Amino acid sequence: MNIGLFGFGVVGHGLYEVLQKTPGLQATIKNICVKDKNKQREIGPENFTYDKNDILNDDSINVVVELIDDADAAYEIVTAALKKGKAVVSANKKMVAEHFAELLQLQREYNVPLLYEAAACASMPIIRNLEEYYDNDLLDSIEGIVNGSTNYILTKTFSENLSYADALKQAQDLGFAESNPILDTGGFDAKYKLQILLAHSFGYIATPDEIFNLGIDNIGELELKYAKEKGLKIKLVAQAFKGADNTISAFVTPKFVTPEDRLYNVDDVFNGVLTKTYFADTHFFVGRGAGAYPTASAVLSDISALSYDYRYEYKKILRQENLSLSNDAELKVLLRHQKDDAEALKLKFNTVEEAYLNNSEGYITGDITLNNLKQLQQQYGTDVSFILINVVKETKSASTAQVAVPA
């Protein structure tokens, strides 16, 4: 395999080093396309080009590996490569999530594979397991910590009592979080990964605006104190589960986890995913979710898979089970709010179990629908904060339109 590599950042350099140590793979990086001509790099300038067409128009390159952080530019590169009949490996979860249906259609039209194991959970082979192992078992739910950056920040706030700002800076200094971290801390990265997992778990192609995501950037001292007093941890959790009438609930929220929860001890930059199926019950996957080598290992696995003509079959999508997303699931949450908003907010709850007020703010714990949770977030913004306690009642009926699946 002759590889054209786009991007030579942390993961790109990691892949270059890993390939040097796996000569048995018989894969060679022929050319590397980068943007900055003046940046000092670990290998000589003869290895680089600054024109994407030097790779895309090179007929001897049969595999394109895309490892850049610009989702729009990645989309242009990946679609051009697929149209030229080149196999593609990508780690760009935002690009895959936003254009999933179109990328699926291009794979079929040009009979060429696109693999993206590194786009979800880095070193943990969750996509291929969902695609292959759970092909015949009836998958009920998937739940997990899928963002290493936020998990690192939350771990530091609990284990070392760091402030959110200090933990975030530490994550940035170590390269786990970007200088503008909102993609991670706002829950968007986790949402894009959940979209990809939805397609391989249940065969449902979601658009980004269909899935509710709440990050960790608005968690306050009241929630942290509540968790520590009760022996809980807070994790950013993505989850999806099947309900009645072919409906699915899917969302990303901070969640209180107990010491009995498998996710409780998934700390630092590790990711952990729980699957529940009809026959096999519960499985638990855990692995590093960030870093050069963990992500590069997933990219390497995809390159290796191409050597024996592997491609995603998308069997669950092809079954066309007429699934739809629903916002009717009932959730038990802790809602932190400003003091004056307490009575109005209680009206949105189905049941209120506990209410607390101090001089400036308070919290409510109780049961609320996902739909009402979304409405409160839109109405009150940063004046409220939600932490999921548990799912009370699964979805009952569809409340959003079905997404068209390409033929």
C-alpha positions, 0 to 999 in steps of 0.5 A: 500500500502506498499512502498519501498522508494529510496532516503531520500533527500529533497523530500524523507524526505518531502514525509515521513512527508506528509505521516504521515499527511495523514493517510486516504491514508493507505500507509506505507513506509516499507523500505527506501534505501539510499547510505550513511551509515554515513549521519545523518538523521532525523529518526532512522537507523532502517528505512533504508537499503543500499541494493536495493534488500531488497526492490526489492525482498520483495514481501510485497512491492507493490509500489516503489517510486524512488526519487534519483538524479542519472538518471542511478541508477534510471533507474536500480531501476525502470526497475527492479521494473516494471519487478517484477510487482511493481507499480512505482512512480518516480520524475526523469525527466531525466530518464523518458525522456531518456528511455520513449519508453522502460519504456512504453513498460515495463508497457505494458509487465508487466501490471504495472503502472509507474506514474511521475507527479512530474517529470514535474512542481512539484506541478502542475498537468499538466501531468494528465490534458494533459493525461485526460482532453485534450484527445478529444480536439485538442491541438494546443500548450503548452508553459511554465516556467517549471524550478523553479531554473532558474525562481528564478535566473531570478526573482532575477536579475530583482526584486533585481538587483542581478548579475547572479552569486549572484542569482545563489549562493542564489538559491544554498544556498536555495536548489533550484539549485545543486552545479553543476547547469548546468542541470537547467541553461543550459536548460536541465532540461526544455528539459527533462520535455518538452519531457515528456509533448510532449508525453502526449500533442501530443503523440510524443516520442522525444529523447533528441538530437532532441529538441533544448535547450538554457539555461540562463547561457550565458545571458549578461548585454546587454540583461538584459539592453534591457529588463529593458529599454523596460519593459520586463522580461526574462523567460526560456520557453519550448514550442511546437506547431503543424504545417502543415502536422502533424509536431511539433516544440519544443524547450527551450529558454530564452524569453522576456515576456511582462506585458500582457503575462500570464507568466510575473508574474510567478516569484520566484520558481513558474512554469506556463504553457499555453495550447491552444486548438481548442475548449477550447482556452487557459488555464493557470496552475500555481504552485510551481515548486521546494521545498520539499513539492510541489514535495512531494505533486505530489508524494503523488498524484501519490501514491493516484492514485495507490490506485484506480488503475490509470495508464496512458493510452497513448491514443495519442501515441496509435493513431499513427498519424505519427507526426514528429519534424520540425526545420522550424519554423520562430522565431523573436529573439534578438541575442547578438554577438561579434562586428566582427561577425555582418555582417556574422550573418545577413546573417542567418536572413530572415529579420533584423529589428534592429542592434546595435553595441558598441565598443565590441559587439552588437545585431540583432533583426529579423526573423530566422528559428529554424534550422539556430538558432541551426546552429549559436549556434553550430558554435559560442557557448558562443560568441552569446546569443539568446532571443526569442521575439515571434514565427513568423511563425509555422513549414511548413514541417518535417525536422527530421525522425519520432521516432518509437513508440512501438507496 
